Amino acid sequence: MTVIYQGNCVRVQALDEDYAELCFDRQGEAINKLDRRTMTQLGEAVAAIAATARLRGVLVTSAKDVFIVGADITEFGETFKLPIAELVAYNMNSNEALLAIEALPMPVVVAINGFALGGGLELALSADYRVLADAAQIGLPEVKLGLFPGLGGTVRLARIAGAEVAIEWIAGGAPAKAPAALAAGVVDAVVAPEQLRAAALAMLRDASAGTEWQQRRRRKAAALALPAGAAQALFADAKVKVAKRSAPHQPAALAAVELMEACVPCGGREAIRMEAEAFAKIAKTQAAASLVQIFLNDQLLKKKFKAYAKAAAPTRHAAVLGAGIMGGGIAYTSALRGTPVRMKDIQQKQLDLGLSEARKLLARQVKIGRLGQERADAIIGTITPQLDYSGFDAVDVVVEAVVENLGIKHAVLSEVEGRVAPEAIIASNTSSLRIDDLAAPLQRPENFVGMHFFNPVPAMPLVEVIRGARTSEAAVAKIVGYGVAMGKTPIVVRDGPGFLVNRVFTPYMQAFGQLVAEGADFQKIDAAMEKFGWPMGPAYLNDVIGMDTALHVSQIIAAGFPGHMKTTWRDPLQVMVDHRRYGQKNGIGFYRYDTDPAGKPKRSVAADSYELLKAVQPHGVREFSEAEIVERMMLAMINEAVRCLDEQVVETAPELDMALMLGLGLPQYLGGALKYADWLGAGRVLAWSERYAGLGAQWVAPQRLREMAARGQTFY
């Protein structure tokens, strides 16, 4: 075949009958992506096609198992630092290659295999026809990065498949399988993967014999075909729905709908220009910066997981010591993901409770259609409840999940160590006891590690893997691998009071307690923090956790750091516990809880809480601004996160921030405590510290922040 263009990402070859094939084939990598190099070569390739005489059509393909996974997100950080005018120009320059495809004097058909996401689908939309393999998926997921399509996707999709489809695909961000893509009019045919190339080539031959492809181009280049009244009603309804379902402080979805509405009367090129300008503005938002960073952090973690996986064999059989709700949740999660598990307790009623919890969770999966009953029955069959240690000599990993009492845990851990193989790894699911203290009576402390699950286990994605002073790398690797096999995100942290997440969270909750002690209304604190983006305010969250549990854990952690976690005010949680107001678990805490018809606790105001709290408010009540509430709460958290990074409780800023996101539900638009500090700037964080330093050591900036402010440095 005659080579028309050859790059290391894109090549063009002449085919029989005067057709050309433009093939994406990124050398040395398993996937294709639209980075700067690829976009440059695409522009050159299209120019080479345009300069080739007598061509009748172009077939666009991929030599990889997937078509194009999207843009190279690693380039976003530097690109988005450009001034808005330069970012608009950059975006328009990237669009030129796709506009050049639409300017070719011949039809273009794209064959989509595997995935065409984000920029990959946008490129496919610039073609005249799209043929999709029946196992493939396509979509525009940019909203999940705090963005919307910037290569003409908002313009072309609306004109190809209609405004309703464009709104749903772009504002929702979910990928679509082949049947849905065909029904929506986004693709023109769906075929078996082995027939994809032949079917696309046949469609190209048919297209080159007619003029329909020209009509399709005119439709893409024109204003959106919608009557004025219909457009107004459609977009008004869409904006209301999108605003309701959008996460706090994440404006991309609504901005995309507003952009598409503004582009209704515009021609294609003018609309693409408007898209480039709107994209540049949304790329500068805090949400975009944070959500892109979260994506990159996740990629970093996956690389770490792979490195750990190479150092340890997969877990073939696990065991859980201690049943009940927590043990049952761990056993269920292990079995659901394919690792058989023994569940031991000393009481039959606890085993029954643990097994009942697993069955309840599986029944829910069946009810919502994620599992068939036969599969659910098979999974429950891989959980072996038992009162003795039979079979423990054959397990790879034991997770101890008994009561949070050092003496009891010592007895249980010493006993199980004598029942398992010498190479077996024992992990303790503890939230407040130090791993080194727990390891004291063990004969093989190198095989002992912490594995702190967050409650409820099946729902919470984080697990902290705690490395004790004598824990071996092999033990850490084994438990990281087991955590990944369970579908969790394991973050390796160093032993210490509260480990990482609960330690960082303690000053945040201390800030809440001090605000209440100074006279703040706990409901107004909740409202301010929920408006800021937290799923729950601190008072409500304490009710959900359980006041007695929250108080116990915070006291242990604070005692471990007397230098900067000392409190000089009376703790509102202590008052609540003294009056047996434990929160949802007994129906009364800061708020009152009644059970709704679905069996869920329904929150209502408990007026007598204010009377009780007078005991911790020596100077009465007073008003605090939302800004002061947020600053005091978040500053305490930022400072502690910086201390943890300085002390190498966790290796990197991305791991620390991901742990907080996954373990606490920190608002996504913040990107984590350290990413939030970067957004504010070290100088502003330092100014907050100078304003509130008189409140206590929790609000005094660590030396590292002072140095960063002086040097203009950031964590990322």
C-alpha positions as CSV (number, residue, x, y, z in Angstrom):
1,M,0.0,0.0,0.0
2,T,1.1,3.5,-0.7
3,V,1.9,5.5,2.4
4,I,0.4,9.0,2.3
5,Y,1.5,10.1,5.8
6,Q,3.6,8.4,8.5
7,G,3.8,9.5,12.1
8,N,4.4,7.6,15.3
9,C,0.8,8.2,16.4
10,V,-1.1,8.5,13.1
11,R,-0.5,7.1,9.6
12,V,-2.4,7.3,6.3
13,Q,-2.3,4.6,3.6
14,A,-3.9,4.4,0.2
15,L,-6.4,1.6,-0.2
16,D,-7.8,0.0,-3.4
17,E,-10.5,1.9,-5.3
18,D,-8.9,5.3,-4.4
19,Y,-9.8,5.3,-0.7
20,A,-7.5,6.1,2.2
21,E,-7.2,4.8,5.7
22,L,-6.3,7.1,8.5
23,C,-5.2,4.8,11.4
24,F,-4.4,5.8,15.0
25,D,-1.5,3.7,16.2
26,R,0.5,5.2,19.0
27,Q,3.8,3.5,18.9
28,G,5.1,1.9,22.1
29,E,1.8,2.2,24.0
30,A,-1.3,0.0,24.4
31,I,-3.8,2.8,23.8
32,N,-4.4,5.9,21.6
33,K,-4.9,9.3,23.2
34,L,-5.2,12.8,21.9
35,D,-2.2,14.5,23.3
36,R,-0.4,17.5,21.6
37,R,1.7,15.2,19.5
38,T,-1.2,13.2,18.2
39,M,-3.2,16.3,17.4
40,T,-0.3,17.8,15.5
41,Q,0.1,14.6,13.5
42,L,-3.6,14.4,12.9
43,G,-3.6,17.9,11.4
44,E,-0.6,16.9,9.2
45,A,-2.3,13.7,8.1
46,V,-5.5,15.4,7.1
47,A,-3.6,18.0,5.2
48,A,-1.7,15.1,3.4
49,I,-5.1,13.5,2.5
50,A,-6.5,16.8,1.2
51,A,-3.4,17.2,-1.0
52,T,-3.8,13.7,-2.5
53,A,-5.6,13.6,-5.9
54,R,-8.5,11.4,-6.8
55,L,-9.3,10.1,-3.3
56,R,-13.0,9.1,-3.0
57,G,-13.2,8.7,0.8
58,V,-11.4,8.2,4.1
59,L,-11.8,5.3,6.5
60,V,-10.7,6.2,10.1
61,T,-9.5,3.2,12.3
62,S,-7.5,2.2,15.3
63,A,-4.8,-0.4,15.4
64,K,-5.3,-0.8,19.1
65,D,-7.9,-2.8,21.1
66,V,-9.6,0.5,21.7
67,F,-10.3,3.4,19.4
68,I,-9.2,6.5,21.4
69,V,-9.6,6.8,25.2
70,G,-9.6,10.6,25.2
71,A,-7.3,13.4,25.8
72,D,-4.0,13.1,27.7
73,I,-5.1,14.3,31.1
74,T,-1.5,14.6,32.3
75,E,-1.2,17.6,30.0
76,F,-4.1,19.5,31.5
77,G,-2.2,20.9,34.5
78,E,0.2,23.0,32.4
79,T,-2.3,23.8,29.7
80,F,-4.9,25.1,32.1
81,K,-2.3,27.5,33.6
82,L,-2.4,29.5,30.4
83,P,-4.2,32.9,30.5
84,I,-7.8,32.5,29.2
85,A,-7.1,34.2,25.9
86,E,-4.2,31.8,25.2
87,L,-6.2,28.8,26.4
88,V,-9.0,29.8,23.9
89,A,-6.4,30.0,21.1
90,Y,-4.9,26.7,22.1
91,N,-8.4,25.1,22.0
92,M,-9.2,26.6,18.7
93,N,-5.9,25.4,17.3
94,S,-6.7,21.8,18.5
95,N,-10.1,22.1,16.8
96,E,-8.6,22.9,13.4
97,A,-7.7,19.3,12.7
98,L,-11.3,18.2,13.2
99,L,-12.6,21.1,11.2
100,A,-10.2,20.1,8.5
101,I,-11.7,16.6,8.5
102,E,-15.1,18.2,7.8
103,A,-13.6,20.3,5.0
104,L,-12.3,17.3,3.1
105,P,-13.9,17.0,-0.4
106,M,-14.9,13.4,0.3
107,P,-16.9,11.4,2.8
108,V,-15.3,10.1,6.1
109,V,-16.4,7.0,8.0
110,V,-15.0,6.1,11.3
111,A,-14.8,2.5,12.7
112,I,-15.0,2.6,16.5
113,N,-13.7,-0.4,18.5
114,G,-13.3,-0.7,22.3
115,F,-13.8,2.7,23.7
116,A,-14.2,6.2,22.2
117,L,-14.4,8.5,25.2
118,G,-14.1,12.3,25.5
119,G,-11.9,13.6,22.7
120,G,-12.1,10.2,21.0
121,L,-15.8,10.5,20.5
122,E,-15.5,14.2,19.6
123,L,-13.1,13.1,16.8
124,A,-15.6,10.5,15.6
125,L,-18.3,13.1,15.5
126,S,-16.3,15.1,13.0
127,A,-16.7,12.2,10.6
128,D,-19.7,11.9,8.4
129,Y,-20.6,8.3,9.5
130,R,-19.8,6.2,12.5
131,V,-19.8,2.4,12.7
132,L,-19.5,0.9,16.2
133,A,-18.5,-2.6,17.3
134,D,-21.2,-4.1,19.4
135,A,-19.0,-4.6,22.4
136,A,-17.7,-1.0,22.3
137,Q,-18.7,2.0,24.5
138,I,-18.7,5.7,23.7
139,G,-19.3,8.8,25.8
140,L,-18.4,12.3,26.8
141,P,-17.3,11.9,30.5
142,E,-15.6,15.3,30.8
143,V,-18.1,16.5,33.4
144,K,-16.6,14.0,35.9
145,L,-13.4,16.0,35.6
146,G,-15.2,19.3,36.2
147,L,-15.1,20.1,32.5
148,F,-17.2,19.7,29.4
149,P,-16.2,18.8,25.8
150,G,-13.8,21.2,24.2
151,L,-13.2,19.7,20.8
152,G,-16.6,20.6,19.3
153,G,-18.5,17.9,21.2
154,T,-21.2,20.2,22.5
155,V,-21.8,21.5,19.0
156,R,-21.6,18.4,16.9
157,L,-23.5,16.0,19.2
158,A,-26.5,18.4,19.4
159,R,-26.6,18.7,15.6
160,I,-26.1,15.0,15.0
161,A,-28.3,13.4,17.6
162,G,-30.4,16.3,18.9
163,A,-30.3,18.6,21.8
164,E,-31.9,16.2,24.3
165,V,-29.3,13.5,23.6
166,A,-26.5,16.1,23.8
167,I,-27.8,17.4,27.2
168,E,-28.1,13.9,28.7
169,W,-24.7,12.6,27.4
170,I,-22.7,15.7,28.2
171,A,-24.3,16.8,31.5
172,G,-24.6,13.2,32.7
173,G,-21.1,12.0,31.6
174,A,-22.0,8.3,31.6
175,P,-20.7,6.1,28.7
176,A,-23.2,4.4,26.4
177,K,-23.2,0.8,25.1
178,A,-23.6,0.1,21.5
179,P,-27.4,-0.4,21.4
180,A,-28.1,2.8,23.3
181,A,-25.7,4.8,21.1
182,L,-27.5,3.5,18.0
183,A,-30.9,4.2,19.4
184,A,-29.8,7.8,20.3
185,G,-28.6,8.4,16.7
186,V,-25.0,9.0,17.7
187,V,-23.8,6.1,15.5
188,D,-25.1,4.8,12.2
189,A,-24.5,1.1,12.5
190,V,-23.5,-1.5,15.1
191,V,-21.7,-4.7,14.0
192,A,-19.7,-7.5,15.4
193,P,-16.1,-6.6,16.1
194,E,-14.8,-9.0,13.5
195,Q,-17.0,-7.3,10.9
196,L,-16.2,-3.7,11.9
197,R,-13.6,-2.7,9.3
198,A,-15.4,-4.4,6.4
199,A,-18.8,-2.8,7.4
200,A,-17.2,0.6,7.7
201,L,-15.5,0.3,4.4
202,A,-18.8,-0.8,2.8
203,M,-20.5,2.2,4.2
204,L,-17.7,4.4,2.9
205,R,-18.2,3.0,-0.6
206,D,-21.9,3.6,-0.5
207,A,-21.4,7.1,0.9
208,S,-19.0,8.1,-1.9
209,A,-21.6,7.1,-4.5
210,G,-24.1,9.6,-3.2
211,T,-24.5,13.1,-1.7
212,E,-26.0,12.4,1.7
213,W,-22.6,13.0,3.4
214,Q,-22.7,16.6,2.1
215,Q,-26.2,17.1,3.6
216,R,-24.9,15.8,7.0
217,R,-22.1,18.3,6.9
218,R,-24.4,21.2,6.2
219,R,-26.5,20.2,9.2
220,K,-23.4,20.2,11.4
221,A,-22.3,23.6,10.1
222,A,-25.8,25.2,10.5
223,A,-27.7,26.5,13.5
224,L,-29.4,23.9,15.6
225,A,-32.7,22.9,14.1
226,L,-35.1,23.7,16.9
227,P,-38.2,26.0,16.9
228,A,-37.6,29.0,19.2
229,G,-40.3,28.1,21.7
230,A,-39.4,24.4,21.9
231,A,-35.7,25.3,22.5
232,Q,-36.6,27.7,25.3
233,A,-38.8,25.1,27.1
234,L,-36.3,22.2,26.5
235,F,-33.3,24.1,27.9
236,A,-35.3,25.7,30.8
237,D,-36.4,22.2,32.0
238,A,-32.9,20.8,31.5
239,K,-31.2,23.5,33.5
240,V,-33.5,22.9,36.5
241,K,-32.8,19.1,36.4
242,V,-29.1,19.5,35.9
243,A,-28.8,22.1,38.7
244,K,-30.6,19.7,41.1
245,R,-28.3,16.7,40.4
246,S,-25.0,18.6,40.2
247,A,-22.6,18.3,43.1
248,P,-22.1,21.5,45.1
249,H,-19.5,23.9,43.6
250,Q,-19.2,21.8,40.4
251,P,-20.5,24.1,37.7
252,A,-19.5,22.2,34.5
253,A,-22.7,20.4,33.8
254,L,-24.9,23.4,34.1
255,A,-22.4,25.6,32.2
256,A,-22.5,23.0,29.3
257,V,-26.3,23.2,29.1
258,E,-26.2,27.0,29.1
259,L,-23.5,26.9,26.4
260,M,-25.6,24.6,24.2
261,E,-28.6,26.9,24.6
262,A,-26.6,30.0,23.6
263,C,-25.3,28.1,20.6
264,V,-28.8,27.2,19.2
265,P,-28.9,30.0,16.6
266,C,-25.2,29.8,15.7
267,G,-23.4,28.1,12.8
268,G,-21.0,25.3,13.5
269,R,-17.7,27.3,13.5
270,E,-19.1,30.2,15.5
271,A,-20.5,27.7,18.1
272,I,-17.2,25.9,18.3
273,R,-15.6,29.3,19.0
274,M,-18.1,29.9,21.8
275,E,-17.4,26.4,23.2
276,A,-13.6,27.2,23.2
277,E,-14.3,30.4,25.2
278,A,-16.6,28.7,27.7
279,F,-14.3,25.7,28.0
280,A,-11.4,28.0,28.9
281,K,-13.4,29.6,31.7
282,I,-14.6,26.3,33.2
283,A,-11.0,24.9,33.0
284,K,-10.0,27.7,35.4
285,T,-12.5,26.7,38.1
286,Q,-11.5,25.1,41.4
287,A,-13.6,22.1,40.6
288,A,-11.8,21.4,37.3
289,A,-8.4,21.7,39.0
290,S,-9.4,19.4,41.8
291,L,-11.2,16.8,39.8
292,V,-8.4,16.5,37.3
293,Q,-6.0,16.1,40.2
294,I,-8.1,13.4,41.7
295,F,-8.0,11.5,38.4
296,L,-4.2,11.8,38.3
297,N,-3.9,10.8,42.0
298,D,-6.0,7.7,41.3
299,Q,-3.6,6.8,38.4
300,L,-0.7,7.2,40.8
301,L,-2.3,4.9,43.3
302,K,-2.9,2.2,40.7
303,K,0.7,2.3,39.8
304,K,1.6,1.8,43.4
305,F,-0.9,-1.1,43.7
306,K,0.8,-2.8,40.7
307,A,4.2,-2.5,42.4
308,Y,2.9,-4.1,45.6
309,A,1.1,-6.8,43.6
310,K,4.5,-7.9,42.1
311,A,5.8,-8.4,45.7
312,A,3.1,-10.7,47.0
313,A,1.0,-13.6,45.8
314,P,-2.8,-13.1,45.6
315,T,-4.8,-14.0,48.7
316,R,-6.5,-17.4,48.0
317,H,-8.4,-17.8,51.2
318,A,-9.0,-15.4,54.1
319,A,-10.5,-15.5,57.6
320,V,-12.2,-12.9,59.7
321,L,-12.0,-13.0,63.5
322,G,-15.1,-11.5,65.1
323,A,-18.5,-11.5,63.4
324,G,-21.3,-9.1,63.9
325,I,-22.0,-6.1,61.6
326,M,-18.3,-5.2,61.0
327,G,-17.1,-8.8,60.6
328,G,-20.0,-9.7,58.4
329,G,-19.3,-6.7,56.2
330,I,-15.7,-7.7,55.8
331,A,-16.6,-11.3,55.0
332,Y,-19.3,-10.2,52.5
333,T,-16.9,-7.8,50.7
334,S,-14.2,-10.5,50.5
335,A,-16.6,-13.2,49.2
336,L,-18.4,-10.8,46.8
337,R,-15.0,-10.1,45.1
338,G,-14.1,-13.8,44.8
339,T,-11.9,-14.5,47.9
340,P,-13.5,-17.3,50.1
341,V,-13.5,-16.4,53.8
342,R,-13.9,-18.1,57.1
343,M,-15.8,-16.1,59.7
344,K,-15.0,-17.1,63.4
345,D,-16.6,-15.9,66.6
346,I,-16.9,-17.3,70.1
347,Q,-20.7,-16.8,70.1
348,Q,-23.2,-18.4,67.7
349,K,-25.5,-15.4,67.9
350,Q,-22.6,-13.2,66.6
351,L,-22.0,-15.6,63.7
352,D,-25.7,-15.6,62.9
353,L,-25.6,-11.8,62.9
354,G,-22.6,-11.6,60.6
355,L,-24.1,-14.1,58.2
356,S,-27.4,-12.3,58.3
357,E,-25.6,-9.1,57.4
358,A,-23.9,-10.8,54.5
359,R,-27.2,-12.2,53.3
360,K,-29.0,-8.9,53.6
361,L,-26.3,-7.2,51.5
362,L,-26.5,-9.9,48.8
363,A,-30.3,-9.7,48.8
364,R,-30.0,-6.0,48.1
365,Q,-27.7,-6.7,45.1
366,V,-30.2,-9.2,43.8
367,K,-33.1,-6.7,44.2
368,I,-31.4,-4.0,42.2
369,G,-30.4,-6.4,39.5
370,R,-26.6,-6.5,40.0
371,L,-26.6,-10.2,40.9
372,G,-28.7,-13.2,40.1
373,Q,-30.1,-15.3,42.9
374,E,-28.0,-18.3,41.9
375,R,-24.8,-16.2,41.9
376,A,-25.8,-14.7,45.3
377,D,-26.3,-18.2,46.8
378,A,-22.9,-19.2,45.4
379,I,-21.2,-16.2,47.1
380,I,-22.8,-16.8,50.5
381,G,-21.6,-20.4,50.2
382,T,-18.0,-19.1,50.2
383,I,-18.4,-17.7,53.7
384,T,-17.8,-20.3,56.3
385,P,-19.1,-19.4,59.8
386,Q,-17.4,-21.3,62.6
387,L,-16.8,-21.3,66.4
388,D,-13.4,-23.0,66.2
389,Y,-10.1,-22.6,64.2
390,S,-10.6,-25.4,61.8
391,G,-9.1,-24.6,58.4
392,F,-7.2,-21.6,59.7
393,D,-3.9,-23.4,58.9
394,A,-4.7,-23.0,55.2
395,V,-5.6,-19.3,55.1
396,D,-3.3,-16.6,53.7
397,V,-4.7,-13.7,55.6
398,V,-6.6,-13.2,58.9
399,V,-8.4,-10.0,59.6
400,E,-9.0,-9.5,63.3
401,A,-12.1,-7.5,64.0
402,V,-12.9,-8.1,67.6
403,V,-13.9,-5.4,70.2
404,E,-11.6,-2.4,70.5
405,N,-9.9,-3.4,73.7
406,L,-6.2,-3.9,73.9
407,G,-6.3,-6.8,76.3
408,I,-8.9,-8.8,74.4
409,K,-7.1,-8.1,71.1
410,H,-3.8,-9.3,72.6
411,A,-5.4,-12.6,73.7
412,V,-7.1,-13.2,70.3
413,L,-4.1,-12.3,68.2
414,S,-1.7,-14.5,70.3
415,E,-4.2,-17.3,70.0
416,V,-4.7,-17.1,66.2
417,E,-1.0,-16.7,65.6
418,G,-0.5,-20.2,66.9
419,R,-3.2,-21.6,64.6
420,V,-2.1,-20.2,61.2
421,A,0.8,-21.1,58.9
422,P,4.1,-19.3,59.7
423,E,3.8,-17.2,56.5
424,A,0.2,-16.2,57.0
425,I,-0.4,-12.4,57.5
426,I,-2.5,-11.2,60.4
427,A,-4.2,-7.8,60.1
428,S,-6.0,-5.9,62.8
429,N,-9.0,-3.8,61.9
430,T,-8.5,-1.2,64.5
431,S,-9.5,2.5,64.5
432,S,-7.7,3.7,67.6
433,L,-5.2,1.2,69.0
434,R,-1.6,1.4,67.8
435,I,-0.2,-1.5,65.7
436,D,3.0,-1.6,67.7
437,D,1.1,-1.9,70.9
438,L,-1.1,-4.7,69.4
439,A,2.0,-6.5,68.1
440,A,3.7,-6.6,71.5
441,P,2.8,-10.3,72.4
442,L,3.3,-11.7,68.9
443,Q,6.1,-14.1,68.0
444,R,6.1,-12.9,64.3
445,P,5.4,-9.2,64.4
446,E,6.9,-8.9,60.9
447,N,3.7,-10.7,59.7
448,F,1.4,-8.3,61.5
449,V,-0.1,-5.2,60.0
450,G,-3.1,-2.9,60.5
451,M,-6.1,-3.0,58.1
452,H,-8.5,-0.2,59.1
453,F,-11.8,-0.5,57.3
454,F,-14.3,2.4,57.4
455,N,-17.9,1.8,58.3
456,P,-20.0,0.6,56.6
457,V,-17.4,-1.7,55.1
458,P,-19.3,-2.5,51.8
459,A,-19.9,1.1,51.0
460,M,-16.7,2.9,52.1
461,P,-13.9,2.6,49.5
462,L,-10.9,3.4,51.7
463,V,-8.9,1.0,53.8
464,E,-5.8,2.2,55.7
465,V,-3.0,-0.3,55.7
466,I,-0.9,0.5,58.8
467,R,2.8,-0.3,58.8
468,G,4.1,-1.0,62.3
469,A,7.8,-0.5,63.3
470,R,8.4,-4.3,62.7
471,T,5.9,-4.9,59.9
472,S,7.7,-6.4,56.8
473,E,7.3,-5.1,53.3
474,A,5.9,-8.5,52.4
475,A,3.1,-8.1,54.9
476,V,2.2,-4.7,53.6
477,A,2.3,-5.9,50.0
478,K,0.0,-8.8,50.9
479,I,-2.6,-6.7,52.6
480,V,-2.5,-4.0,49.9
481,G,-3.1,-6.8,47.3
482,Y,-6.0,-8.2,49.4
483,G,-7.5,-4.7,49.7
484,V,-7.4,-4.2,46.0
485,A,-9.0,-7.7,45.5
486,M,-11.8,-6.6,47.8
487,G,-12.4,-3.5,45.5
488,K,-11.0,-1.1,48.1
489,T,-8.4,1.7,47.7
490,P,-5.7,0.8,50.2
491,I,-3.5,3.7,51.4
492,V,-0.3,2.7,53.3
493,V,0.3,4.8,56.4
494,R,2.7,4.8,59.3
495,D,1.6,3.7,62.8
496,G,0.6,6.4,65.2
497,P,-2.5,7.7,67.1
498,G,-5.4,7.8,64.7
499,F,-3.2,6.7,61.8
500,L,-4.0,9.2,59.1
501,V,-7.7,9.9,58.4
502,N,-8.9,10.0,62.0
503,R,-5.9,12.0,63.0
504,V,-6.6,14.7,60.4
505,F,-10.2,14.6,61.3
506,T,-9.7,15.1,65.0
507,P,-8.7,18.8,64.9
508,Y,-11.6,19.5,62.5
509,M,-14.0,18.1,65.1
510,Q,-12.2,20.0,67.8
511,A,-12.8,23.2,65.9
512,F,-16.5,22.3,65.9
513,G,-16.5,21.7,69.7
514,Q,-14.7,25.0,70.3
515,L,-17.2,26.9,68.1
516,V,-20.1,25.5,70.1
517,A,-18.3,26.2,73.4
518,E,-17.9,29.8,72.2
519,G,-21.7,30.0,71.7
520,A,-22.2,29.0,68.0
521,D,-25.5,27.3,67.0
522,F,-24.6,23.7,66.0
523,Q,-27.3,23.8,63.3
524,K,-25.8,26.9,61.8
525,I,-22.4,25.2,61.8
526,D,-23.9,22.2,60.0
527,A,-25.6,24.5,57.5
528,A,-22.4,26.4,56.8
529,M,-20.3,23.2,56.3
530,E,-23.0,21.6,54.1
531,K,-23.2,24.7,52.0
532,F,-19.4,24.5,51.7
533,G,-19.9,21.0,50.2
534,W,-19.6,18.5,53.0
535,P,-22.3,15.8,52.8
536,M,-23.0,16.2,56.5
537,G,-22.2,18.9,59.0
538,P,-20.2,18.0,62.0
539,A,-23.0,17.8,64.5
540,Y,-25.1,15.5,62.2
541,L,-22.0,13.4,61.4
542,N,-21.3,12.8,65.1
543,D,-24.9,11.6,65.5
544,V,-24.4,9.2,62.6
545,I,-21.0,7.9,63.9
546,G,-22.3,7.6,67.4
547,M,-21.4,10.2,70.0
548,D,-19.8,7.7,72.4
549,T,-17.6,6.2,69.6
550,A,-16.6,9.7,68.2
551,L,-15.7,10.9,71.7
552,H,-13.7,7.8,72.6
553,V,-11.6,7.9,69.4
554,S,-11.0,11.7,69.5
555,Q,-9.8,11.5,73.1
556,I,-7.4,8.7,72.4
557,I,-6.0,10.6,69.4
558,A,-5.8,13.9,71.2
559,A,-3.9,12.3,74.1
560,G,-1.3,11.1,71.6
561,F,-0.6,14.7,70.5
562,P,-0.7,16.8,73.7
563,G,1.5,19.4,72.1
564,H,-1.0,20.6,69.5
565,M,-4.3,18.8,70.2
566,K,-4.9,20.1,73.8
567,T,-8.4,21.5,74.4
568,T,-9.1,24.3,76.7
569,W,-12.9,24.2,76.3
570,R,-15.5,21.8,77.5
571,D,-16.4,19.2,74.9
572,P,-20.0,19.3,73.7
573,L,-19.7,15.6,72.8
574,Q,-19.0,14.8,76.5
575,V,-22.1,16.6,77.5
576,M,-24.1,14.5,75.0
577,V,-22.6,11.3,76.2
578,D,-23.1,12.2,79.8
579,H,-26.9,12.5,79.0
580,R,-26.9,9.2,77.0
581,R,-27.5,11.1,73.8
582,Y,-25.5,8.9,71.4
583,G,-27.1,9.9,68.1
584,Q,-28.9,7.7,65.6
585,K,-28.1,4.5,67.5
586,N,-30.5,5.4,70.3
587,G,-32.6,8.1,68.5
588,I,-31.3,11.2,70.2
589,G,-28.1,13.2,69.9
590,F,-27.7,16.8,68.7
591,Y,-30.8,16.0,66.7
592,R,-33.8,13.7,67.2
593,Y,-34.4,10.6,65.0
594,D,-37.5,8.8,64.2
595,T,-37.8,5.9,61.8
596,D,-39.5,6.6,58.5
597,P,-41.7,4.0,56.6
598,A,-38.6,2.7,54.8
599,G,-36.9,2.0,58.1
600,K,-34.4,4.8,57.8
601,P,-33.7,7.4,60.6
602,K,-35.4,10.7,59.9
603,R,-33.7,13.8,61.4
604,S,-35.6,16.5,63.2
605,V,-34.8,19.4,65.6
606,A,-34.1,18.5,69.2
607,A,-34.8,21.8,71.0
608,D,-33.6,20.5,74.3
609,S,-30.1,20.1,72.9
610,Y,-29.6,23.9,73.2
611,E,-30.5,23.7,76.9
612,L,-27.9,20.9,77.5
613,L,-25.2,22.8,75.6
614,K,-25.5,25.8,77.9
615,A,-23.3,23.9,80.2
616,V,-20.3,24.2,77.8
617,Q,-21.1,27.9,76.8
618,P,-19.9,30.0,79.7
619,H,-20.3,33.2,77.8
620,G,-23.7,32.4,76.3
621,V,-24.5,32.3,72.6
622,R,-23.3,34.5,69.7
623,E,-23.4,34.6,66.0
624,F,-20.6,33.5,63.7
625,S,-20.3,34.3,60.0
626,E,-20.3,31.4,57.6
627,A,-16.8,32.5,56.5
628,E,-15.4,32.3,60.0
629,I,-17.0,28.9,60.6
630,V,-15.5,27.5,57.4
631,E,-12.1,29.0,57.9
632,R,-11.7,27.7,61.5
633,M,-12.9,24.2,60.6
634,M,-10.9,23.8,57.5
635,L,-7.7,25.5,58.8
636,A,-7.5,23.0,61.6
637,M,-7.7,20.2,59.1
638,I,-5.2,21.7,56.7
639,N,-2.6,22.2,59.4
640,E,-2.9,18.6,60.6
641,A,-2.7,17.3,57.0
642,V,0.6,19.2,56.6
643,R,2.0,17.8,59.9
644,C,1.1,14.3,58.7
645,L,3.0,14.8,55.4
646,D,6.0,16.3,57.2
647,E,6.1,13.3,59.6
648,Q,5.8,10.9,56.6
649,V,2.6,9.3,58.1
650,V,1.9,8.9,54.4
651,E,4.4,9.1,51.6
652,T,2.9,11.7,49.2
653,A,0.4,14.5,49.0
654,P,-1.8,12.6,46.5
655,E,-2.1,9.6,48.8
656,L,-3.0,11.9,51.8
657,D,-5.7,13.7,49.8
658,M,-7.2,10.6,48.4
659,A,-7.4,9.1,51.8
660,L,-9.4,12.1,53.1
661,M,-11.6,12.1,50.0
662,L,-12.5,8.4,50.3
663,G,-12.5,8.1,54.1
664,L,-14.2,11.4,55.1
665,G,-16.3,12.4,52.1
666,L,-14.3,15.6,51.7
667,P,-16.0,17.7,49.0
668,Q,-14.7,16.6,45.6
669,Y,-14.3,20.2,44.3
670,L,-11.6,20.7,47.1
671,G,-9.5,17.8,45.8
672,G,-8.3,17.1,49.4
673,A,-6.9,19.2,52.2
674,L,-3.6,19.9,50.5
675,K,-5.1,20.6,47.1
676,Y,-7.4,23.0,48.8
677,A,-4.4,24.6,50.5
678,D,-2.8,25.0,47.0
679,W,-6.0,26.6,45.7
680,L,-6.1,29.1,48.6
681,G,-2.3,29.7,48.4
682,A,0.0,29.2,51.3
683,G,0.0,32.9,51.9
684,R,-3.8,32.9,52.5
685,V,-3.6,29.8,54.7
686,L,-0.9,31.6,56.7
687,A,-3.1,34.7,57.0
688,W,-5.9,32.5,58.4
689,S,-3.5,31.0,60.9
690,E,-2.3,34.4,62.1
691,R,-6.0,35.4,62.5
692,Y,-6.9,32.4,64.6
693,A,-3.7,31.3,66.3
694,G,-4.9,32.6,69.6
695,L,-7.6,29.8,69.6
696,G,-5.0,27.1,70.3
697,A,-2.1,25.2,68.7
698,Q,-4.4,23.5,66.3
699,W,-4.7,26.8,64.4
700,V,-1.0,27.6,64.4
701,A,0.6,27.1,61.0
702,P,3.3,24.4,60.8
703,Q,6.8,25.7,59.8
704,R,6.5,24.1,56.4
705,L,3.5,26.3,55.5
706,R,5.4,29.4,56.5
707,E,8.3,28.3,54.3
708,M,6.0,27.6,51.4
709,A,4.3,31.0,51.8
710,A,7.7,32.7,51.7
711,R,8.8,30.8,48.6
712,G,5.5,30.7,46.7
713,Q,5.5,26.9,46.8
714,T,2.6,24.4,46.4
715,F,2.0,20.8,47.3
716,Y,1.2,19.8,43.7
